[in-house]
Every structure is written in structure tokens, then in C-alpha cells.
Amino acid sequence: TAMLVAPASATFPQELFVKLRRAGWPVSPALEGRVQINGRSLRLLGIEPVTLPIDVGNAPRLGTADLSSFVAPPGRTLVARETLSDLQEQEGAAPPTSDGATLPPLRVLPQLVPDVLVVDIGVAQRLLNKPDQVSRLLLGKPKSKPAPLASVVGDQLQLIEPTAETELERLTDSFHLNLTAFGLLSFFVGLFIVNSAVGLAFEQRLPMLRTLRACGASARLVNTVLVIELVALALVAGLIGLVCGYFIAAVLLPDVAASLRGLYGAQIPGQLTLRPEWWLAGIGISIAGALVAAATSLVKAIRMPVLATAQPRAWQQR
């Protein structure tokens, strides 16, 4: 998001915000700092929801009722559910900071990332002991061309344009690419294993296939039953794999999240969430992989003559 910051200091007077608003600049103040609560260092973010631009990133929207309770005393402290668990507090509690100040009552907002506290900017100024100070001004899209920045605030503020891609985003894309590559590698190795298993099963069932065909069962009927059997086995195996994978991921995720948080400062929830579409995709991949691995054997079986299904030499010739 485009923003205005002071080039020489971390904060600047909020009088500049008033001047810019009067000059037609759609800016919204924000104050950022860190507070200690229950022995944990958390990022405190103060916003002004009335002037917050609509097009600011993924900022969660506050409804009318939430807005009034957020800005009116005693206010609200918006937190992620993971943060609430880490602080060992209940929703509605007002824990004190290490400086003796008291936070507004805690309220869970699912859209927030962990280790972030969002409060009204007036509350943030009190908690951080920075009265009438702001860290930056978030810039929205102006409806009309405002006055030049230099004519309003001089050189006290500078405009920082939004970057197309941050370093953390590139790191995240690389991490996802590695996970996708490992997943595809595992999938292809699994296809070869299933292909070998299905081929062995067909070889062992040649006398039975011969008997069924000789008794009048059509090749289409035999293949249909074989496909149903494959789908049933793939469904059971896929469910077992999803359950086992879920428990393995749930055990490993806290360590992975702690490592990424310590190395790169990335705020990752320590709890695993699995969407229903991911379950369906996993089962679909399992069934599709089994059918692909068995395709060669199914094609051989449907094209074989009636009495040749029990002859390994005929299979090799085909």
C-alpha cells in the first residue's frame, strides 16, 4: 500500500495528517510499536477505521456495531485466535502490559495474523506513550487531484509507492514451489509402485479372467468390475493417507512455524486447518492416480482374445 512516512524519524506529528486531509489527500494514520504482555513481545498496530481506505491490502472491514465498540471507550483489541491462546487469555479479558497500562478488552478477528494487536490509534498512542504521533499515513485512491505534497507538508514526509512483490512474498512462492515439487515427486513414485502392484494382480488373476470370459462375461463387464474395485481400493487408501498425513502435519507444523518465525519473521499459525476441498482433492488425486497406473493392464485385458487371457506368452506378445 502506498504510504507517507517521515524520512528522518520513526514518527511524526498527527497535525500533518490533518493538513493533508484538508488538502484533499485520502490518508489514514497508523501507529506501530511493540508491547510486552504476559512475557510475550507483540506488535501493536493502531488504526483509524473511519478514514481507512477501502483498497488498503487485506484490511478487515468493521461493521457499524463493531466500529462503534472499537472506537468508543473502553474500545476493543482485535487479535487472532492463535494469539489469544498464546497469551492464555479469554476473549473479553483486558490484560496489562509490562508498563502497567491496560489493553482494551480482547476480541477475536479470524482474518488477523498471529502476534498482532489492532487497536484504535488513540489507544495505541496511550499504550506506546506517543501522544499525537503517528508512524505513517496510508494513502488511498484520491477522487480528484489533490494539492502537491510539497506545498502541504514540505519535505517532512515522503511518498513510498507500493512494491509489486516483497521479499517475503518471493520467499513464500519459493517455499510453495518446493512443496509442490516434492508432492509431485511423491505422486509419480507412487504411480510406479501402484502400476507394479496392479500388473502383478492382473498376472495372478489370468485364470480367473479366462474362466469369466469363457463363461460368457463380456470384456466390458469384466473391466467395469475391475475399475469399480480399483476405485474402492483407491478411496480407502486415499482416506487412510489423508488421515495419516493430517496427523503427521499436525505434529510437525509447530516446529516448522517456529523455524520460519525465527529465521524470517513470518507469522504462521501453529494450528493446522484443513479445508473440505483439500480432502476432496486428495481423494480425487488418489482415485485418478490408481486409474492411470492401472490403465495399461485394463487396456490389455479388454483387447485380449477369450482363451488367451491365461497365457503369459500372449500377454507378452500383446
N, C-alpha and C positions, 0 to 999 in steps of 0.2 A: 504494500500500500504506500502511495506517495505520502510524504510527511515533511514537516518543517521542524528543524532542530537547531539548537544553538551550537555553532561551531567550536566555541571556546569553553563551554561548560556543560555539565550534565543536565542542569535545569535552568529555567529562565522564568521571569515574572509572567503571571497569567494576564497581566494588562495587555500584553501583545496579542493574546487570544481575543480580547475584547476589541482591540483596534482592527484586527483582521476581519472579524465578523461584521463590524460596522462598514468595512470597506468592500464587503461582498464576497469574502473568501469563505467557502464552506468547510471550515476547520472544526475539529473537535479535540479537546485537550485530553491528554493521558499522562499519568504519573506512574512511574515504575520504580520499585525498590525491593528489598528483601527484609523479611521479618523472621524472628525465631519464635516458634510455637511448639511447646512440648518437646523441646530439644531438636526440632527439625527446622532447617532453613527453607523457607518457601518464598516464591516470587509473588509479590503483591502488585496488582495492577488496578489502578484507579481510572475509571472511565466516566464520561458524561453522556449517559444514554440518550438524552433529548437531542443533542446535536450530532450524535454518532452517525456518520454517513451510512446509507443503506448498502453501498458497494464496498464496504471495508471487509475484505477477506471472507472468512467463515464466522464472523462475529455472530453469536447467538442473539436472536431477537427477543425482546422482553415485551410481554403483553401489557395492557393497560393496568391490570391489577398488580402484576409483578413490578411494573415500573414505579407505581406509587409506593409500594412497600420497599423498593430498592433505594429510592432517594429520600423518603421520609424517615425521620428518626424512629427507631434506632438503626434502620437500614437493614441490608442483607449482605452476607458474604457468600458469593457463589463459588462452589467448589465441585470437583469431580468426586464420584463415589469412592474412587481409589484413595484420594486424598483424605476423605473422611475416615476411611478405615486405617490409614497410616497414622492419623492423629489420634486414633482411638477415642473419637468423639461421636456424639449422636447429633442427628440433624436438629437444628434449633438451639444448640449449645453456643455459648459465646466465650470461647477460650481466651485467656490473656496472652499477650506477647511477653517476650523477655524484658521489655522496657516498662512493663506494668500497665500498658494500655490494653483495652478490651476490644476484641473484634465484635462487629455486629453478628447477630445470630447466623449460623451456618445454614445454607440451603444447597441441596444437590442440583446441579445442572449437568445432564448427561453429555452435552456437547463439549464440555471443557476438558482440557488435557490435565494430567495429574500434576501436583505440586504447584498449582497456580491458584491464587485467591483473587477474585474480582470483586471490587467494592466501588462505591461511588467515589468520585475524585476528591470530594470534601473529606470523606472518611480517610482516604489514603493520605491526604496532606496531614491529617492529625496523627495517624499512626506512624508515618515516616518523619514527623517533626519538620515538615517542609511547608509552612503556611504560604498560600498564594504563589506556589511554584508548580510548574508542570515540566515533564520530561520531553514531550514532543506534541505536535499538533497533527492529527491525522487529517489528510486532505481528501475530500470527496470531489465529485464532478460538479463544477460550477454551472449554474443555469445560464449565466451571462458572463461576459469577460470582466473579471474584477480589475481593480486598480493594480498597477505594478507593485510587486512585493517590496522593492527597494524604496518606493515612495511612502510605504506604510510603516515598515519597521526598520528601514535602512539595511545595515549589514549585520543586524543582531540575529537574524535567522537565515538559514539556507535551505533550499529545496532539495530533497533527496527523492529521486524518481524510483519507482518500484523496479526491482530486478526481475528479469524473466525467470531465472532459476537460481535458487540459493544453493550453497554448498551442501546443506543438509538434504535438500531435495535430490541432488545428484548422488549423494551417498545412499539415500533410501532407494533410488532407482537401481543402483549397482547391487545393493543387498537383495532386492527383489529379483533381479536378473540371475543372481547366483542361486537363489532358492528355486527359481523356475528351471534352471539348467539341471540342478540336482534332481528335481522332481521328474523331469523328462528322462534323465538317465536311468533313474529307478524304474520308470514306466517301461522303457524299452527293454531293460534287462528282464523285467517281469514278463514281458511279451514272449521272449525267447524261452523262458522257463515254462510258461503255460503252453507254448507251442510244442515243446518236447513232451510234456505230460499228456496233452491231448493226442499227439501222434502215437505215444505208447498205448494209450487207452484204446485207440482205434485198432491198432495191431492186435491187441488182446481180444478184441470183440469181433474179429473177422468171422469165426464160425457162427456166432450168433447173427451177424448181419446176413450171412449166406442163408441160414435157416429161415429168417424172416422173409427175405426176398423170395426164396423158393416156395414158401407157404402162401405167397400172393400179396405180401405187403409191398406197396409201391415205394420207389426210391424217394419220392417227395414226402410220403408219410413217415418213413424212417428218419429222414433228415429233419423233419419238423419236430419229431420227438427228441432227437438228439439236440436240436437247438434249444428246446424248452428245458432240457436237462442242463445244458450249459448255462443258460440264463439263471436258472435256480441256484446252481453252484456258485456262479459269479455274484449273485445277490447276497448269498450267505457269507461268502468270503469277503465281499466288499464291506458289509456291515461289521464283521469282525475286525477288519483292517481299520475302519473308521474309529471304532471304539478304542482299539489299542493305540492308534495314532493320537487320539484325543488325550488319553491318559499320559502318554509319553510327552506330548507337547505341554500339557498342564504342569508336569513335573519340571521340565526344562525351561519353561518360559520365564519364571522369576530370575534365574541366573542370567539368561540372555538379556532380559530387560535391564538388570543391574549392570551388566557389562557395557551395553550400549549407552546407558545413562552416565556411567563413569568415564567412558572413553570419548564420547561425542556430545554429551549433554542432551541427548534425545530423550524426551519424556514419553515413555512407553508404559502402558498399563501392565501391572503384574498379574492380571487375571485374564484367563483365556475366554474369548467369546467365539462361538461357532454359529454362523447363520444357517438357517434351514436350506438355503440354496446351495451352500457348500456341501451339506450332506447329500443332497440330490446329485450335485455334480460329481462327487466322489463315487456314488453308486453307479451313475451313468458311465463314468470312465472305466470302472471295473467291468461292467457288462460289455461295453464296446471293445475293451481290450481282449476279453475272453473270446468274443466272436471273431475278432481279427486274427487272434492266434490260432483259432480252430478253422479258419476259412479254408485253408489248403486241404485239410482232412475231409471237411464237408464236401468240397468240390470233387475230390477223388471218389468219395462214397456214392455220390449221386450219378457219376458218369460210369461207374463200373458195371460190367455185364452181371447178369443174375448169379451165375455159378462161379464167377471169378473172384468174388469178394474174399474167399477163404484161401486164395493162392498168393502168398507173399511175392512170388515172381511177377504175377500180374500187376500187383501194386507198384513194383519197381519199374516195370515197363511203362505203366501209365505215368 
